[in-house]
Amino acid sequence: MNKRRISSALLLLSILILLIGSISYSEGNGKVYVVPIKGEINKATYYFLRNSIDDILKNNPSAIIFEIDTYGGLIDQAESIKNLIINIKIPTIAYVNTKAESAGVLITLSSESVVMANSSTIGSAETIPNTEKILSMWRSLLRDVAELRGRDSKIVQAMADTDIEIEGITEKGKLVNLNSREALEYGIADLISNDYKEILDYFNINYSAIEEINEGPEIKIAKFVSNPYVSTILLTLGFIGMIIEIFTPGFGIGGTISIVAFGLFFGGNILSGNSQWTSLILFITGLILLVIEGMVPGFGLPGISGIILVVIGIILAMNSLQSALMSLSVAIIITTVITVFLIKYGHKSPYLEKIVLSSQLKTERGYTSTGSKVEYLGKEGITVSELRPTGVVEIHGERMDALSEGNYIEKGSNIEVVRVEGSKIFVRRV
């Protein structure tokens, strides 16, 4: 009986030792993953990091290195990324490869350890717009994360607030921006290094391999396109292409440019998480209504509704109302200027003459208008339909198209032909 108990105890002990050994191996000798945080901080950055971290944590990693090179970006997305990093239960290292400016400061300090590459910088975290309300909130975020990670919160806040003065570091009116040696000296960084192995050895992290995670092409495109400046350029190209397509017969380069530009604009913002498919649906519906309006005389409900839906679709596609209105305003102004230029000077250029009609069919060259209705000049009749400004009138029992010379004319109104230009007749209410 005692032998059986001893054998069972030894078996259980062996199993326990094996389990402990396997746990120790999985926790201490997993891979170290290097995740890039580069370019503008926006929703695309957040979604990329969230998905990458979720996938990494499934593999029992030893640590995660966040390689940072950014001028900053959106505060709300930086805060979301900060929360992602703080909630990670394994060692996290922020490796500032080149620069961590603005929102990049908050993301860098969220990691347990901070490493600066040679000649890298951190700081200049002033908000835009720099209102008291936004600055106060931003300072509290920086202060909290600095205190959580044991960094000097006053220096960190001075990166965002020019009113903070620190003797020997910064004077009033200037933002703090530290190079790698200063960051190490003031305790903002723990190490200066350009080598992953040296970094991991310094923090005593055991690992089996180092694996670098790369951003997919769709994320790179989304981050690039969702930039407000790029969005403005795409909107402008889209509108200009649309104008060129209207001026030219058939479907050509203008329509192609418009479709590609608007496709990149909406596709990039949808991929980056700035908007949903609703914005694109509203935009397309608005364009359809504008096409319908172009097929009927006058300007009415379809045209007004189309313009409203196009504007709403563009606004919903961008990450903020302010950015959307700025981009839309700039795009409309530039498009208007280019449209006027094409109309006035397009015929003078051999490259633009196909866009603007430059031929003039003058009488002295032997051209005559067909179907001249000069005999109706001074005649009176009645409107068969509304004139807004075009419509149908009846003169001496004959129906024909006419244009109102003045304001809108209701159906059934008495009119007089006041001007005839070729086959066009202009009427006025009498």
MIGU-543013 format. One record per residue (C-alpha): residue number from 1; z, y, x; residue in three letters. Coordinates in nm, 4 decimals, always signed. Layout:
REM residues N
  sefi        pz        py        px  kolro
   NUM         Z         Y         X    Ala
...
This chain:
REM residues 430
  sefi        pz        py        px  kolro
     1   +0.0000   +0.0000   +0.0000    Met
     2   +0.0878   +0.2367   +0.2814    Asn
     3   -0.2419   +0.1547   +0.4538    Lys
     4   -0.4354   +0.2509   +0.1421    Arg
     5   -0.2499   +0.5805   +0.1135    Arg
     6   -0.3068   +0.6568   +0.4807    Ile
     7   -0.6797   +0.5725   +0.4490    Ser
     8   -0.7132   +0.7924   +0.1377    Ser
     9   -0.5333   +1.0789   +0.3077    Ala
    10   -0.7546   +1.0522   +0.6146    Leu
    11   -1.0665   +1.0467   +0.3946    Leu
    12   -0.9560   +1.3559   +0.2028    Leu
    13   -0.8701   +1.5304   +0.5289    Leu
    14   -1.2148   +1.4518   +0.6716    Ser
    15   -1.3873   +1.5831   +0.3611    Ile
    16   -1.1738   +1.8982   +0.3738    Leu
    17   -1.2572   +1.9549   +0.7407    Ile
    18   -1.6296   +1.9136   +0.6669    Leu
    19   -1.6099   +2.1591   +0.3757    Leu
    20   -1.4244   +2.4172   +0.5826    Ile
    21   -1.6737   +2.3745   +0.8632    Gly
    22   -1.9717   +2.4202   +0.6326    Ser
    23   -1.8160   +2.7281   +0.4715    Ile
    24   -1.7416   +2.8795   +0.8104    Ser
    25   -2.0967   +2.8154   +0.9241    Tyr
    26   -2.2528   +2.9668   +0.6108    Ser
    27   -2.0327   +3.2739   +0.6291    Glu
    28   -2.0400   +3.3328   +1.0024    Gly
    29   -2.3816   +3.2129   +1.1127    Asn
    30   -2.6193   +3.3280   +0.8431    Gly
    31   -2.9089   +3.5644   +0.8985    Lys
    32   -2.8783   +3.9381   +0.9474    Val
    33   -3.1263   +4.1264   +0.7308    Tyr
    34   -3.2724   +4.4660   +0.8259    Val
    35   -3.3653   +4.6714   +0.5181    Val
    36   -3.5637   +4.9975   +0.5629    Pro
    37   -3.4672   +5.3175   +0.3804    Ile
    38   -3.7546   +5.5471   +0.4699    Lys
    39   -3.9367   +5.8422   +0.3176    Gly
    40   -3.8291   +6.0258   +0.0051    Glu
    41   -3.5257   +5.8921   -0.1815    Ile
    42   -3.6347   +5.8307   -0.5408    Asn
    43   -3.6286   +5.5619   -0.8079    Lys
    44   -3.8781   +5.3493   -0.6180    Ala
    45   -3.6345   +5.3452   -0.3237    Thr
    46   -3.3476   +5.2436   -0.5499    Tyr
    47   -3.5393   +4.9593   -0.7178    Tyr
    48   -3.6630   +4.8299   -0.3823    Phe
    49   -3.3090   +4.8258   -0.2395    Leu
    50   -3.1541   +4.6736   -0.5508    Arg
    51   -3.4070   +4.3887   -0.5596    Asn
    52   -3.3873   +4.3352   -0.1822    Ser
    53   -3.0064   +4.3220   -0.1815    Ile
    54   -3.0022   +4.0781   -0.4749    Asp
    55   -3.2422   +3.8451   -0.2919    Asp
    56   -3.0549   +3.8749   +0.0402    Ile
    57   -2.7137   +3.7947   -0.1068    Leu
    58   -2.8476   +3.4647   -0.2422    Lys
    59   -2.8975   +3.3457   +0.1181    Asn
    60   -2.5354   +3.3852   +0.2416    Asn
    61   -2.6188   +3.6525   +0.5033    Pro
    62   -2.3876   +3.7513   +0.7870    Ser
    63   -2.4609   +4.1239   +0.7534    Ala
    64   -2.7147   +4.3803   +0.6355    Ile
    65   -2.8496   +4.6598   +0.8533    Ile
    66   -2.9940   +4.9556   +0.6613    Phe
    67   -3.2455   +5.1257   +0.8903    Glu
    68   -3.2583   +5.4906   +0.7792    Ile
    69   -3.5279   +5.7493   +0.8396    Asp
    70   -3.5394   +6.0082   +0.5598    Thr
    71   -3.5425   +6.3799   +0.4890    Tyr
    72   -3.3594   +6.3089   +0.1616    Gly
    73   -3.4603   +6.3142   -0.2017    Gly
    74   -3.3009   +6.2876   -0.5440    Leu
    75   -2.9212   +6.3145   -0.5626    Ile
    76   -2.8833   +6.0817   -0.8617    Asp
    77   -3.0815   +5.8059   -0.6879    Gln
    78   -2.8835   +5.8563   -0.3656    Ala
    79   -2.5634   +5.8100   -0.5650    Glu
    80   -2.6991   +5.4896   -0.7221    Ser
    81   -2.7924   +5.3559   -0.3770    Ile
    82   -2.4471   +5.4520   -0.2482    Lys
    83   -2.2880   +5.2411   -0.5225    Asn
    84   -2.5145   +4.9475   -0.4378    Leu
    85   -2.4096   +4.9521   -0.0718    Ile
    86   -2.0379   +5.0062   -0.1329    Ile
    87   -2.0226   +4.7032   -0.3648    Asn
    88   -2.1657   +4.4665   -0.1004    Ile
    89   -1.8943   +4.2247   +0.0168    Lys
    90   -2.0416   +4.1447   +0.3585    Ile
    91   -2.0581   +4.3776   +0.6643    Pro
    92   -2.3025   +4.6649   +0.6196    Thr
    93   -2.4381   +4.8797   +0.9032    Ile
    94   -2.6305   +5.2054   +0.8630    Ala
    95   -2.8702   +5.2423   +1.1551    Tyr
    96   -3.0102   +5.5964   +1.1714    Val
    97   -3.3346   +5.5304   +1.3516    Asn
    98   -3.4670   +5.8871   +1.3474    Thr
    99   -3.3007   +6.1111   +1.0894    Lys
   100   -3.0619   +6.1004   +0.7937    Ala
   101   -3.0948   +6.4369   +0.6245    Glu
   102   -2.9814   +6.5605   +0.2830    Ser
   103   -2.9399   +6.2608   +0.0463    Ala
   104   -2.9725   +6.0340   +0.3500    Gly
   105   -2.6249   +6.1493   +0.4623    Val
   106   -2.4585   +5.9982   +0.1538    Leu
   107   -2.6517   +5.6722   +0.1925    Ile
   108   -2.5690   +5.6467   +0.5640    Thr
   109   -2.1955   +5.6996   +0.5167    Leu
   110   -2.1852   +5.4380   +0.2382    Ser
   111   -2.2085   +5.1566   +0.4937    Ser
   112   -1.8982   +5.0250   +0.6691    Glu
   113   -2.0401   +5.1087   +1.0132    Ser
   114   -2.2775   +5.3790   +1.1338    Val
   115   -2.5037   +5.3517   +1.4382    Val
   116   -2.7203   +5.6344   +1.5700    Met
   117   -3.0341   +5.5756   +1.7723    Ala
   118   -3.0904   +5.7937   +2.0765    Asn
   119   -3.2227   +6.1391   +1.9739    Ser
   120   -3.1511   +6.0754   +1.6046    Ser
   121   -2.9858   +6.3334   +1.3775    Thr
   122   -2.7685   +6.3438   +1.0661    Ile
   123   -2.6817   +6.6368   +0.8385    Gly
   124   -2.8474   +6.9365   +0.6669    Ser
   125   -2.7504   +6.8083   +0.3231    Ala
   126   -2.7826   +7.1297   +0.1209    Glu
   127   -2.8889   +7.0764   -0.2419    Thr
   128   -3.1941   +7.2309   -0.4091    Ile
   129   -3.1238   +7.4194   -0.6326    Pro
   130   -2.8047   +7.5223   -0.4590    Asn
   131   -2.6010   +7.6218   -0.7657    Thr
   132   -2.2209   +7.6136   -0.7620    Glu
   133   -2.2110   +7.3318   -1.0185    Lys
   134   -2.4507   +7.1047   -0.8301    Ile
   135   -2.2981   +7.1866   -0.4909    Leu
   136   -1.9465   +7.1116   -0.6156    Ser
   137   -2.0548   +6.7729   -0.7491    Met
   138   -2.2484   +6.6920   -0.4301    Trp
   139   -1.9545   +6.7875   -0.2073    Arg
   140   -1.7233   +6.5606   -0.4051    Ser
   141   -1.9622   +6.2666   -0.3583    Leu
   142   -1.9813   +6.3270   +0.0163    Leu
   143   -1.6041   +6.3774   +0.0457    Arg
   144   -1.5215   +6.0586   -0.1473    Asp
   145   -1.7518   +5.8334   +0.0529    Val
   146   -1.6356   +5.9900   +0.3822    Ala
   147   -1.2709   +5.9266   +0.2955    Glu
   148   -1.3532   +5.5724   +0.1795    Leu
   149   -1.5153   +5.4892   +0.5152    Arg
   150   -1.2630   +5.6796   +0.7288    Gly
   151   -1.4959   +5.9615   +0.8370    Arg
   152   -1.4067   +6.3288   +0.8791    Asp
   153   -1.4645   +6.4592   +0.5253    Ser
   154   -1.4594   +6.8254   +0.6289    Lys
   155   -1.7441   +6.7791   +0.8764    Ile
   156   -1.9382   +6.5793   +0.6194    Val
   157   -1.8914   +6.8495   +0.3529    Gln
   158   -1.9975   +7.1154   +0.6053    Ala
   159   -2.3332   +6.9368   +0.6193    Met
   160   -2.3878   +7.0530   +0.2596    Ala
   161   -2.1921   +7.3790   +0.2293    Asp
   162   -2.2606   +7.6815   +0.4498    Thr
   163   -1.9278   +7.8408   +0.3462    Asp
   164   -1.7292   +7.5803   +0.5426    Ile
   165   -1.6386   +7.6915   +0.8946    Glu
   166   -1.5126   +7.4444   +1.1568    Ile
   167   -1.4074   +7.5812   +1.4927    Glu
   168   -1.6135   +7.4427   +1.7771    Gly
   169   -1.8606   +7.2742   +1.5403    Ile
   170   -2.0076   +7.5259   +1.2969    Thr
   171   -1.9712   +7.8846   +1.1890    Glu
   172   -1.9920   +8.0270   +0.8391    Lys
   173   -2.3450   +8.0532   +0.7048    Gly
   174   -2.4825   +7.7484   +0.8880    Lys
   175   -2.5159   +7.3835   +0.7907    Leu
   176   -2.3885   +7.1075   +1.0183    Val
   177   -2.6544   +6.8848   +1.1705    Asn
   178   -2.5361   +6.6465   +1.4424    Leu
   179   -2.7325   +6.4662   +1.7091    Asn
   180   -2.6372   +6.1130   +1.8096    Ser
   181   -2.3877   +6.2181   +2.0806    Arg
   182   -2.2157   +6.4706   +1.8517    Glu
   183   -2.1984   +6.2200   +1.5657    Ala
   184   -2.0261   +5.9703   +1.7974    Leu
   185   -1.7908   +6.2348   +1.9389    Glu
   186   -1.6754   +6.3554   +1.5945    Tyr
   187   -1.6342   +6.0072   +1.4502    Gly
   188   -1.9297   +6.0199   +1.2099    Ile
   189   -2.0930   +5.7340   +1.4024    Ala
   190   -1.9421   +5.4284   +1.5730    Asp
   191   -2.2120   +5.3554   +1.8300    Leu
   192   -2.5320   +5.4847   +1.9889    Ile
   193   -2.7886   +5.2106   +2.0320    Ser
   194   -3.1558   +5.1244   +1.9855    Asn
   195   -3.1153   +4.7481   +1.9892    Asp
   196   -3.0243   +4.5196   +1.6984    Tyr
   197   -2.8625   +4.2584   +1.9238    Lys
   198   -2.6457   +4.5156   +2.0971    Glu
   199   -2.5384   +4.6527   +1.7570    Ile
   200   -2.4402   +4.3093   +1.6215    Leu
   201   -2.2566   +4.2136   +1.9398    Asp
   202   -2.0609   +4.5397   +1.9306    Tyr
   203   -1.9332   +4.4635   +1.5803    Phe
   204   -1.8681   +4.0937   +1.6633    Asn
   205   -2.1084   +3.9627   +1.3980    Ile
   206   -2.2175   +3.6004   +1.4402    Asn
   207   -2.5663   +3.5272   +1.3124    Tyr
   208   -2.8437   +3.2728   +1.3341    Ser
   209   -3.1415   +3.5102   +1.3230    Ala
   210   -3.2490   +3.8662   +1.2453    Ile
   211   -3.4985   +3.9098   +0.9623    Glu
   212   -3.6664   +4.2399   +0.8765    Glu
   213   -3.7479   +4.3162   +0.5128    Ile
   214   -4.0633   +4.5216   +0.4572    Asn
   215   -4.1577   +4.7418   +0.1658    Glu
   216   -4.4492   +4.6014   -0.0344    Gly
   217   -4.7701   +4.8068   -0.0677    Pro
   218   -4.6930   +4.8798   -0.4327    Glu
   219   -4.3578   +5.0346   -0.3355    Ile
   220   -4.5181   +5.2448   -0.0603    Lys
   221   -4.7872   +5.3678   -0.2994    Ile
   222   -4.5314   +5.4374   -0.5729    Ala
   223   -4.3060   +5.6364   -0.3381    Lys
   224   -4.6018   +5.8357   -0.2080    Phe
   225   -4.7615   +5.9073   -0.5461    Val
   226   -4.4349   +5.9943   -0.7211    Ser
   227   -4.3738   +6.2744   -0.4711    Asn
   228   -4.3940   +6.6005   -0.6751    Pro
   229   -4.6486   +6.7550   -0.4357    Tyr
   230   -4.8763   +6.4515   -0.4468    Val
   231   -4.8376   +6.4340   -0.8265    Ser
   232   -4.9512   +6.7959   -0.8502    Thr
   233   -5.2615   +6.7219   -0.6417    Ile
   234   -5.3454   +6.4166   -0.8536    Leu
   235   -5.3040   +6.6126   -1.1776    Leu
   236   -5.5286   +6.8876   -1.0446    Thr
   237   -5.7973   +6.6370   -0.9378    Leu
   238   -5.7721   +6.4672   -1.2767    Gly
   239   -5.8275   +6.7910   -1.4696    Phe
   240   -6.1056   +6.9129   -1.2386    Ile
   241   -6.2827   +6.5776   -1.2667    Gly
   242   -6.2573   +6.6031   -1.6451    Met
   243   -6.4116   +6.9539   -1.6428    Ile
   244   -6.6973   +6.8404   -1.4160    Ile
   245   -6.7637   +6.5439   -1.6459    Glu
   246   -6.7846   +6.7758   -1.9478    Ile
   247   -7.0388   +6.9971   -1.7695    Phe
   248   -7.2631   +6.7098   -1.6572    Thr
   249   -7.4666   +6.4716   -1.8751    Pro
   250   -7.3703   +6.1052   -1.8888    Gly
   251   -7.0870   +5.9498   -1.6911    Phe
   252   -7.0677   +6.0331   -1.3226    Gly
   253   -6.8515   +6.1366   -1.0316    Ile
   254   -6.6368   +6.3745   -1.2384    Gly
   255   -6.5256   +6.1019   -1.4763    Gly
   256   -6.4617   +5.8618   -1.1877    Thr
   257   -6.2444   +6.1157   -1.0045    Ile
   258   -6.0529   +6.1914   -1.3245    Ser
   259   -5.9834   +5.8259   -1.4060    Ile
   260   -5.8743   +5.7410   -1.0485    Val
   261   -5.6510   +6.0502   -1.0200    Ala
   262   -5.4793   +6.0042   -1.3565    Phe
   263   -5.4523   +5.6286   -1.2934    Gly
   264   -5.2722   +5.6856   -0.9627    Leu
   265   -5.0514   +5.9548   -1.1177    Phe
   266   -4.9279   +5.7410   -1.4072    Phe
   267   -4.9353   +5.4094   -1.2186    Gly
   268   -4.7321   +5.5472   -0.9280    Gly
   269   -4.4703   +5.7065   -1.1509    Asn
   270   -4.4402   +5.3927   -1.3656    Ile
   271   -4.4024   +5.1685   -1.0574    Leu
   272   -4.1435   +5.4033   -0.9078    Ser
   273   -3.9389   +5.3883   -1.2277    Gly
   274   -3.9836   +5.7559   -1.3167    Asn
   275   -4.1379   +5.6672   -1.6531    Ser
   276   -4.2396   +5.3880   -1.8872    Gln
   277   -4.5747   +5.2887   -2.0392    Trp
   278   -4.4987   +5.5251   -2.3283    Thr
   279   -4.6046   +5.8259   -2.1192    Ser
   280   -4.9466   +5.6724   -2.0461    Leu
   281   -4.9982   +5.5729   -2.4108    Ile
   282   -4.9195   +5.9277   -2.5275    Leu
   283   -5.1553   +6.0744   -2.2659    Phe
   284   -5.4455   +5.8451   -2.3627    Ile
   285   -5.3863   +5.9148   -2.7338    Thr
   286   -5.4002   +6.2875   -2.6589    Gly
   287   -5.7322   +6.2484   -2.4743    Leu
   288   -5.8788   +6.0521   -2.7655    Ile
   289   -5.7782   +6.3288   -3.0077    Leu
   290   -5.9409   +6.5895   -2.7793    Leu
   291   -6.2638   +6.3866   -2.7751    Val
   292   -6.2551   +6.3699   -3.1545    Ile
   293   -6.2008   +6.7452   -3.1681    Glu
   294   -6.5040   +6.7969   -2.9456    Gly
   295   -6.7239   +6.6057   -3.1913    Met
   296   -6.6428   +6.8246   -3.4904    Val
   297   -6.7081   +7.1976   -3.5299    Pro
   298   -6.4227   +7.4421   -3.4775    Gly
   299   -6.0776   +7.3761   -3.3406    Phe
   300   -5.8150   +7.2178   -3.5623    Gly
   301   -5.5358   +6.9645   -3.5875    Leu
   302   -5.6863   +6.6943   -3.3592    Pro
   303   -5.7276   +6.9461   -3.0766    Gly
   304   -5.3774   +7.0905   -3.1103    Ile
   305   -5.2218   +6.7430   -3.1368    Ser
   306   -5.4259   +6.6209   -2.8404    Gly
   307   -5.3080   +6.9032   -2.6140    Ile
   308   -4.9435   +6.8482   -2.7166    Ile
   309   -4.9613   +6.4712   -2.6518    Leu
   310   -5.1319   +6.5179   -2.3135    Val
   311   -4.8604   +6.7620   -2.2026    Val
   312   -4.5778   +6.5392   -2.3317    Ile
   313   -4.7290   +6.2345   -2.1592    Gly
   314   -4.7439   +6.4154   -1.8245    Ile
   315   -4.3882   +6.5507   -1.8585    Ile
   316   -4.2480   +6.2062   -1.9457    Leu
   317   -4.4278   +6.0536   -1.6458    Ala
   318   -4.2330   +6.2591   -1.3919    Met
   319   -3.8706   +6.2288   -1.2841    Asn
   320   -3.7565   +6.5716   -1.4040    Ser
   321   -3.8617   +6.8396   -1.6515    Leu
   322   -3.8566   +7.1051   -1.3800    Gln
   323   -4.0907   +6.9084   -1.1509    Ser
   324   -4.3196   +6.8223   -1.4408    Ala
   325   -4.3553   +7.1819   -1.5616    Leu
   326   -4.4118   +7.3076   -1.2074    Met
   327   -4.6779   +7.0444   -1.1317    Ser
   328   -4.8492   +7.0927   -1.4676    Leu
   329   -4.8536   +7.4728   -1.4328    Ser
   330   -4.9971   +7.4613   -1.0808    Val
   331   -5.2593   +7.2039   -1.1857    Ala
   332   -5.3713   +7.4116   -1.4864    Ile
   333   -5.3914   +7.7342   -1.2838    Ile
   334   -5.5955   +7.5738   -1.0036    Ile
   335   -5.8216   +7.3962   -1.2546    Thr
   336   -5.8830   +7.7234   -1.4419    Thr
   337   -5.9731   +7.9073   -1.1218    Val
   338   -6.2124   +7.6319   -1.0101    Ile
   339   -6.3700   +7.6124   -1.3576    Thr
   340   -6.4403   +7.9871   -1.3577    Val
   341   -6.5816   +7.9585   -1.0065    Phe
   342   -6.8145   +7.6751   -1.1080    Leu
   343   -6.9392   +7.8649   -1.4115    Ile
   344   -7.0012   +8.1892   -1.2214    Lys
   345   -7.1208   +8.0672   -0.8824    Tyr
   346   -7.2096   +7.6999   -0.9208    Gly
   347   -7.5798   +7.7725   -0.9739    His
   348   -7.5993   +7.9488   -0.6351    Lys
   349   -7.5076   +7.6376   -0.4395    Ser
   350   -7.7510   +7.3460   -0.3950    Pro
   351   -7.4521   +7.1109   -0.4058    Tyr
   352   -7.3145   +7.2473   -0.7325    Leu
   353   -7.6312   +7.3295   -0.9245    Glu
   354   -7.6226   +6.9911   -1.0964    Lys
   355   -7.2854   +7.0788   -1.2467    Ile
   356   -7.3819   +7.4186   -1.3875    Val
   357   -7.7112   +7.4789   -1.5675    Leu
   358   -7.9046   +7.7325   -1.3586    Ser
   359   -8.2468   +7.7188   -1.5236    Ser
   360   -8.3430   +8.0178   -1.7399    Gln
   361   -8.6275   +7.9730   -1.9886    Leu
   362   -8.7508   +8.3292   -2.0135    Lys
   363   -9.0255   +8.4545   -2.2485    Thr
   364   -9.2114   +8.6247   -1.9635    Glu
   365   -9.2512   +8.2839   -1.7999    Arg
   366   -9.4251   +8.1462   -2.1079    Gly
   367   -9.1256   +7.9805   -2.2746    Tyr
   368   -9.0723   +8.0329   -2.6456    Thr
   369   -8.7917   +7.9174   -2.8662    Ser
   370   -8.8745   +7.6510   -3.1194    Thr
   371   -8.7847   +7.6814   -3.4814    Gly
   372   -8.7142   +8.0573   -3.4737    Ser
   373   -8.5451   +8.1770   -3.7922    Lys
   374   -8.6029   +8.5465   -3.7498    Val
   375   -8.7342   +8.5647   -4.1072    Glu
   376   -8.3779   +8.5143   -4.2365    Tyr
   377   -8.2498   +8.8316   -4.0677    Leu
   378   -8.0857   +9.0555   -4.3319    Gly
   379   -8.0997   +8.7846   -4.6008    Lys
   380   -7.7912   +8.6989   -4.8051    Glu
   381   -7.6575   +8.3619   -4.9068    Gly
   382   -7.3416   +8.1564   -4.9603    Ile
   383   -7.1311   +7.9287   -4.7408    Thr
   384   -7.1554   +7.5597   -4.8301    Val
   385   -6.8757   +7.4673   -4.5881    Ser
   386   -6.6102   +7.6510   -4.3935    Glu
   387   -6.7283   +7.8412   -4.0853    Leu
   388   -6.4843   +7.7879   -3.7925    Arg
   389   -6.7011   +7.9436   -3.6447    Pro
   390   -6.9827   +7.6966   -3.7173    Thr
   391   -7.0682   +7.5497   -4.0546    Gly
   392   -7.3358   +7.5181   -4.3206    Val
   393   -7.4761   +7.8007   -4.5326    Val
   394   -7.7361   +7.8181   -4.8109    Glu
   395   -7.9948   +8.0971   -4.8112    Ile
   396   -8.2602   +8.1116   -5.0880    His
   397   -8.1943   +7.7496   -5.1777    Gly
   398   -8.2259   +7.6218   -4.8175    Glu
   399   -7.9282   +7.4803   -4.6278    Arg
   400   -7.8913   +7.5357   -4.2550    Met
   401   -7.6344   +7.5561   -3.9735    Asp
   402   -7.4900   +7.8971   -3.9010    Ala
   403   -7.2253   +8.0644   -3.6873    Leu
   404   -6.9722   +8.3209   -3.8007    Ser
   405   -7.0025   +8.6427   -3.6040    Glu
   406   -6.6480   +8.7413   -3.6846    Gly
   407   -6.3482   +8.5500   -3.8145    Asn
   408   -6.3120   +8.2327   -4.0113    Tyr
   409   -6.5143   +8.2305   -4.3388    Ile
   410   -6.4042   +8.0176   -4.6340    Glu
   411   -6.6315   +7.7859   -4.8300    Lys
   412   -6.8102   +7.9599   -5.1199    Gly
   413   -6.8075   +8.3056   -4.9591    Ser
   414   -7.1050   +8.5447   -4.9781    Asn
   415   -7.2618   +8.6036   -4.6375    Ile
   416   -7.5433   +8.8046   -4.4758    Glu
   417   -7.7524   +8.7116   -4.1735    Val
   418   -7.6791   +8.9812   -3.9133    Val
   419   -7.8352   +8.8328   -3.6007    Arg
   420   -8.0900   +8.5645   -3.5067    Val
   421   -8.1214   +8.4116   -3.1606    Glu
   422   -8.3973   +8.1550   -3.1536    Gly
   423   -8.2912   +7.8806   -3.3920    Ser
   424   -7.9362   +8.0103   -3.4206    Lys
   425   -7.8373   +8.2444   -3.7016    Ile
   426   -7.5181   +8.4488   -3.7102    Phe
   427   -7.3685   +8.5544   -4.0396    Val
   428   -7.0996   +8.7910   -4.1639    Arg
   429   -6.8971   +8.7936   -4.4839    Arg
   430   -7.0179   +9.0481   -4.7436    Val
